[in-house]
Amino acid sequence: MDFLEAVRAANKTIFLLLQSEGLNEYHHQSFAVGAGGDKSSGIDLAAEKIFIDYLQPFGTIISEESGILVNKQNNVQIILDPIDGSDNLLSHLPYYGTSVALRENGKCTKAIVTNLANGDIYIKENDGLQKGHLLSPLLAPVCINSFSKVGIFERSYCSTMVAKKLKQAGIKYRSPGAFALSLAYAHDVAFVLYEGVMRIYDVEAGMLMCEDLYTYKEDELFLVSKDKETFDKIIRLFTCKA
């Protein structure tokens, strides 16, 4: 089993677990603050254990929950968010998934983001960004959606500057609450925007998937868009750059 097959297998195990058994009392429990700075839930830890079982032979795992799990046999790093959007999952809101990125010699070379609510899987490696369903081996190239009407603004609920300016500019957005997953959908929506501290678990896989799009990342502001006009319009709200 190669790396991508192992990531698929781990995701499939979690997906089928949620589909067949659902959440139990342990999954809802709150535990200590994880490496990413948030309290870990039982479902975070359960998903992380599944990923560790499948992925640890491939390299050192850097997980949002347990931090660094060293594999001294090679210099490969695996950046893992075992549940992206766990609050959504625990609230029965169907927008949550997983994010896995592979770093070789300090460079991200493979990325897999999965939507555990509907089975969408996005894979980026040498063949470009492809999309399929977790339970099917078939993949197809991701194409840009030219008809998108709204963007995604993650963490809009705690915005200190962006939300007000977007409202004044009449720019429509949604805030679904799973940043890595939102970046995977960046070719479909008008834009993806984030205001706040960015953690490696949130952006490593998604940034590789968005490398062909217009991207701005500085301080605590991140913007990606498939459309140059939309990109420039939003950037001008906050900077003199275009």
Secondary structure, DSSP 8 states (H G I E B T S, - for coil): --HHHHHHHHHHHHHHHHHHT---HHHH-EEEE-TTSSEEEHHHHHHHHHHHHHHGGGSEEEETTTEEE--TT---EEEEEEEETHHHHHTT-S--EEEEEEEETTEEEEEEEEETTT-EEEEEETTEEEEEETT-S-EEE----TT---EEEETGGG-SSHHHHHHHHT--EE--S-HHHHHHTTTTSS-EEEES---HHHHHHHHHHTTTSEEEEETTEEEEES-HHHHHHHHTTT-S--
